[in-house]
Amino acid sequence: MIAVIPWFDVPMVEIPLPGGRALPIHGFGVLVALGFLIGGRVAMNRAARIGLDPERINQVVGWLVVGTFIGGHVGFGLMYQPAEYFADPIKFLQFWHGLSSFGGFVVCVPLAIYFFAKYRLPVWPYLDCLAHGFAMGWFFGRMGCFVAHDHPGSVSDFPLAVMGICRDGPANVACHDMGLYEAIWSIATYGLFVVLDRVRTWPAGFFTLAIGLLYGPLRFFMDFLRPEASDPRYFGYTPGQYGSLLLTGVCLFFLTRLRSREG
């Protein structure tokens, strides 16, 4: 089996500290930080362009950083390793170990809505700016997953499979890399949003709902490529697939309301 993408080591640099110690800086952390910084800037630029206050976006990004790690980690424990986490509840506080996308969504979306409502700001227009920023930021975040090799899928000879990343697999076997696939989806979605934004003025809420409708089905079908060893099945489906169905249903519901309001 030959993969187009060969194995590569996780990039890391060490910053010297007093006493001969060193602070390791992993490629994953750098890319995730860039995701928040660049994604936030994209959202701020769009807010300024359409007459909203970019500083409000800057403020809410800080909330979302916290929500991502708290919601993402707690969601990971509840959905993927519940027995282990409830047996040792201190694991719920170890936010640097394991993150779930949908756990982050469940916390961050209500946080953003609460923030904008708290300051009596128009919720949907600001969420649309965050949707643009999310598409760009998610690209860097998932590239972080790609360089860390922490989302291996099933064995494959697909050209974008990566050699040697399979869970408990030999070094000469390639597997799907789910982080890479989502990174490609993210940058393509951002490009689509840029084009759509130039074509016409869309009703408030369109981009927020569009990103959910684009991600939900993609994630549902991609999870069939995930091994059961890392993504347990509940009644035949992964937690991510249930989250995808919920996300798609919610976005379809609000899109229907949006269309009826516009009509």
C-alpha positions as a printed NumPy array, in Angstrom:
array([[  0.   ,   0.   ,   0.   ],
       [  1.468,   3.374,  -1.028],
       [  0.265,   6.693,   0.368],
       [  0.979,   9.939,  -1.375],
       [  1.679,  11.555,   2.016],
       [  4.566,   9.824,   3.804],
       [  5.044,   9.733,   7.551],
       [  6.483,  12.885,   9.135],
       [  7.333,  13.682,  12.738],
       [  5.23 ,  16.083,  14.77 ],
       [  6.945,  19.485,  14.466],
       [  8.239,  20.89 ,  17.755],
       [ 10.645,  23.565,  18.899],
       [ 12.063,  24.025,  22.39 ],
       [ 12.433,  27.434,  24.017],
       [ 15.341,  27.516,  26.492],
       [ 14.405,  28.386,  30.082],
       [ 16.543,  29.292,  33.094],
       [ 18.112,  26.351,  34.857],
       [ 18.792,  24.382,  31.709],
       [ 15.147,  23.514,  31.183],
       [ 13.213,  23.941,  27.945],
       [  9.607,  24.74 ,  27.047],
       [  8.379,  22.488,  24.211],
       [  6.171,  24.229,  21.659],
       [  4.261,  21.735,  19.538],
       [  3.039,  22.374,  16.026],
       [ -0.491,  21.513,  17.124],
       [ -0.58 ,  24.299,  19.707],
       [  0.894,  26.853,  17.329],
       [ -1.65 ,  26.075,  14.616],
       [ -4.593,  26.131,  17.037],
       [ -3.443,  29.52 ,  18.339],
       [ -3.143,  30.777,  14.764],
       [ -6.66 ,  29.518,  14.127],
       [ -8.085,  31.722,  16.858],
       [ -5.953,  34.714,  15.885],
       [ -6.498,  34.587,  12.126],
       [-10.093,  33.403,  12.371],
       [-10.832,  36.226,  14.789],
       [ -9.225,  38.754,  12.445],
       [-11.272,  37.477,   9.498],
       [-14.46 ,  37.843,  11.536],
       [-13.449,  41.337,  12.706],
       [-12.661,  42.484,   9.168],
       [-16.041,  41.338,   7.907],
       [-17.788,  43.   ,  10.844],
       [-16.087,  46.307,  10.057],
       [-16.924,  45.972,   6.368],
       [-20.669,  45.549,   6.972],
       [-20.924,  48.235,   9.627],
       [-20.701,  46.183,  12.83 ],
       [-18.334,  46.755,  15.739],
       [-15.207,  44.596,  15.241],
       [-14.202,  45.093,  18.875],
       [-17.221,  43.043,  19.945],
       [-15.884,  40.166,  17.852],
       [-12.491,  40.59 ,  19.487],
       [-14.126,  40.373,  22.899],
       [-16.212,  37.295,  22.19 ],
       [-13.225,  35.378,  20.782],
       [-11.758,  35.276,  24.288],
       [-14.967,  33.68 ,  25.529],
       [-14.832,  31.168,  22.694],
       [-11.26 ,  30.123,  23.484],
       [-12.362,  29.173,  26.991],
       [-15.566,  27.54 ,  25.72 ],
       [-13.658,  25.489,  23.159],
       [-11.347,  23.896,  25.688],
       [-13.882,  23.428,  28.476],
       [-16.746,  22.226,  26.295],
       [-14.473,  20.298,  23.976],
       [-12.731,  18.41 ,  26.752],
       [-15.811,  17.683,  28.856],
       [-17.629,  16.572,  25.713],
       [-14.733,  14.276,  24.849],
       [-14.928,  12.612,  28.237],
       [-18.715,  12.226,  28.188],
       [-18.978,  10.956,  24.619],
       [-15.821,   8.958,  24.022],
       [-14.476,   7.733,  27.379],
       [-17.331,   8.061,  29.914],
       [-16.391,   5.045,  32.05 ],
       [-12.78 ,   6.161,  32.374],
       [-13.657,   9.781,  33.163],
       [-16.37 ,   9.004,  35.721],
       [-14.03 ,   6.528,  37.398],
       [-11.466,   9.327,  37.745],
       [-13.372,  12.671,  37.602],
       [-10.166,  14.696,  37.85 ],
       [ -9.734,  13.89 ,  34.155],
       [-12.549,  16.329,  33.394],
       [-10.223,  19.112,  34.569],
       [ -7.309,  18.051,  32.375],
       [ -8.296,  20.243,  29.443],
       [ -5.085,  19.552,  27.552],
       [ -6.046,  15.887,  27.031],
       [ -8.68 ,  15.202,  24.374],
       [-11.11 ,  17.546,  22.646],
       [-14.459,  16.941,  20.97 ],
       [-15.665,  19.215,  18.178],
       [-19.307,  18.93 ,  19.121],
       [-18.553,  19.419,  22.806],
       [-16.992,  22.744,  21.854],
       [-19.943,  23.659,  19.642],
       [-22.458,  22.933,  22.408],
       [-20.722,  25.423,  24.691],
       [-19.45 ,  28.039,  22.227],
       [-22.648,  28.663,  20.259],
       [-24.769,  29.5  ,  23.349],
       [-21.851,  31.544,  24.717],
       [-21.708,  33.657,  21.561],
       [-25.484,  34.127,  21.494],
       [-25.511,  35.122,  25.165],
       [-22.637,  37.579,  24.632],
       [-24.315,  39.406,  21.751],
       [-27.721,  39.384,  23.434],
       [-26.175,  40.668,  26.674],
       [-24.925,  43.78 ,  24.88 ],
       [-28.139,  44.114,  22.875],
       [-26.366,  43.498,  19.585],
       [-27.985,  41.938,  16.491],
       [-27.221,  38.265,  17.037],
       [-27.507,  36.83 ,  13.517],
       [-25.28 ,  39.411,  11.739],
       [-22.526,  38.944,  14.313],
       [-22.847,  35.155,  14.153],
       [-22.442,  35.375,  10.381],
       [-19.123,  37.162,  10.896],
       [-18.067,  34.425,  13.292],
       [-19.052,  31.833,  10.666],
       [-16.561,  33.385,   8.235],
       [-13.906,  33.441,  10.936],
       [-14.73 ,  29.888,  11.974],
       [-14.22 ,  28.561,   8.451],
       [-10.733,  30.054,   8.338],
       [ -9.862,  29.257,  11.96 ],
       [-11.058,  25.657,  11.659],
       [ -8.605,  25.194,   8.8  ],
       [ -5.645,  25.997,  11.057],
       [ -7.074,  23.976,  13.935],
       [ -7.542,  20.899,  11.796],
       [ -4.107,  21.353,  10.247],
       [ -2.911,  21.158,  13.832],
       [ -4.674,  17.796,  14.112],
       [ -3.032,  16.76 ,  10.841],
       [  0.527,  17.527,  11.972],
       [ -0.139,  15.833,  15.328],
       [ -1.502,  12.666,  13.655],
       [ -4.243,  12.536,  16.29 ],
       [ -7.259,  11.758,  14.103],
       [ -6.359,   8.587,  12.189],
       [ -9.128,   6.859,  10.297],
       [ -9.363,   3.394,   8.819],
       [ -6.783,   1.707,   6.598],
       [ -6.833,   3.089,   3.051],
       [ -4.821,   3.535,  -0.122],
       [ -6.588,   6.827,  -0.892],
       [ -4.05 ,   9.342,  -2.269],
       [ -4.467,  11.632,   0.755],
       [ -4.03 ,   8.826,   3.284],
       [ -0.972,   9.167,   5.507],
       [  1.579,   6.439,   6.087],
       [  2.157,   5.136,   9.587],
       [ -0.604,   6.994,  11.472],
       [ -2.972,   4.029,  11.94 ],
       [ -3.942,   3.345,  15.537],
       [ -1.84 ,   0.376,  16.691],
       [ -0.948,  -0.234,  13.042],
       [  2.404,  -0.96 ,  11.369],
       [  4.528,   1.861,   9.967],
       [  4.116,   0.638,   6.389],
       [  0.309,   0.949,   6.357],
       [ -1.587,   4.133,   5.487],
       [ -4.837,   5.402,   6.966],
       [ -7.28 ,   8.214,   6.289],
       [ -6.375,  11.422,   8.111],
       [ -9.592,  13.018,   9.326],
       [ -7.865,  16.209,  10.404],
       [ -6.523,  16.78 ,   6.901],
       [ -9.907,  16.119,   5.299],
       [-11.645,  18.638,   7.546],
       [ -8.875,  21.182,   6.923],
       [ -9.511,  20.875,   3.182],
       [-13.255,  21.263,   3.768],
       [-12.657,  24.348,   5.921],
       [-10.53 ,  26.283,   3.47 ],
       [-12.914,  25.374,   0.63 ],
       [-15.865,  26.592,   2.717],
       [-14.088,  29.849,   3.475],
       [-13.409,  30.38 ,  -0.234],
       [-17.08 ,  29.694,  -0.996],
       [-18.172,  32.205,   1.64 ],
       [-15.877,  34.878,   0.194],
       [-17.383,  34.371,  -3.263],
       [-20.965,  34.312,  -1.989],
       [-20.373,  37.448,   0.056],
       [-19.379,  39.314,  -3.107],
       [-22.288,  38.084,  -5.205],
       [-25.129,  39.61 ,  -3.206],
       [-26.345,  40.618,   0.217],
       [-27.628,  37.568,   2.072],
       [-30.206,  37.618,   4.856],
       [-28.814,  37.706,   8.388],
       [-28.169,  34.181,   9.59 ],
       [-27.459,  32.711,   6.164],
       [-23.747,  32.026,   6.691],
       [-24.28 ,  30.72 ,  10.224],
       [-26.802,  28.172,   9.013],
       [-24.841,  27.42 ,   5.844],
       [-21.723,  26.376,   7.725],
       [-23.774,  24.004,   9.869],
       [-25.514,  22.527,   6.842],
       [-22.191,  22.05 ,   5.075],
       [-20.422,  20.52 ,   8.068],
       [-23.166,  18.254,   9.43 ],
       [-23.542,  15.871,   6.46 ],
       [-19.795,  15.886,   5.776],
       [-18.993,  14.882,   9.346],
       [-21.747,  12.248,   9.382],
       [-20.324,  10.393,   6.386],
       [-16.685,  10.95 ,   7.353],
       [-17.253,   9.231,  10.676],
       [-17.804,   5.95 ,   8.841],
       [-14.064,   6.163,   8.111],
       [-13.179,   6.337,  11.812],
       [-12.116,   3.124,  13.609],
       [-14.323,   1.938,  16.437],
       [-11.266,   1.766,  18.704],
       [-11.141,   5.572,  18.833],
       [-14.778,   6.421,  18.045],
       [-17.121,   4.021,  19.852],
       [-20.492,   3.207,  18.314],
       [-23.76 ,   3.649,  20.154],
       [-26.543,   1.775,  18.347],
       [-24.332,   1.678,  15.266],
       [-23.279,   5.331,  15.094],
       [-20.541,   7.506,  16.596],
       [-21.223,  10.435,  18.949],
       [-20.102,  12.709,  16.125],
       [-22.736,  11.27 ,  13.813],
       [-25.487,  11.939,  16.332],
       [-24.129,  15.457,  16.73 ],
       [-24.106,  15.848,  12.952],
       [-27.747,  14.84 ,  12.67 ],
       [-28.699,  17.269,  15.427],
       [-26.678,  20.098,  13.882],
       [-28.169,  19.517,  10.437],
       [-31.714,  19.344,  11.816],
       [-31.346,  22.556,  13.839],
       [-29.873,  24.437,  10.882],
       [-32.626,  23.197,   8.556],
       [-35.262,  24.326,  11.059],
       [-33.858,  27.847,  11.321],
       [-33.234,  28.03 ,   7.569],
       [-36.917,  27.268,   6.982],
       [-37.847,  30.069,   9.352],
       [-35.374,  32.378,   7.637],
       [-36.848,  31.643,   4.209],
       [-40.391,  32.188,   5.443],
       [-39.395,  35.495,   7.028],
       [-37.743,  36.631,   3.824],
       [-40.739,  35.501,   1.773]])
